[in-house]
């Protein structure tokens, strides 16, 4: 289905890193729109969930996922509702990612 090689992880995470991003957004005056998002890396051994802020950019989410997966952020490709999310400056809210949704994560195929 996806033209990528990838991983799939399943751990319910300690959200301390997510809180770091959230604390940053709160200190910058952002309104918190916290949501629980399920992450499924394709293919791989497991899935996990994260508490995220709807104001987080895709670049922020990729940086967080790099810490969780040990895969370089630049190699991560995010998908939601059967479409790749490519504008790294877009927020989760702008990408219509909502509480309880699933983000699919794959790695870009290296030629």
GIWO-V559209 format. One record per residue. BURIAL is b if it has 9 or more other C-alpha atoms within 8 Angstrom, else e. Layout:
BURIAL + BURIAL
//
This chain:
e + e + e + e + b + b + b + b + b + b + e + e + e + e + e + e + e + b + e + e + b + b + e + e + b + b + e + e + e + e + e + b + e + b + b + b + b + b + b + b + b + b + b + b + e + b + b + b + b + b + b + b + b + b + b + b + b + b + e + b + b + b + b + b + b + b + e + e + e + e + b + e + b + e + e + b + b + b + b + b + e + e + e + e + b + e + e + e + e + b + b + b + b + e + e + e + b + b + e + e + b + b + b + b + b + b + b + b + e + e + e
//
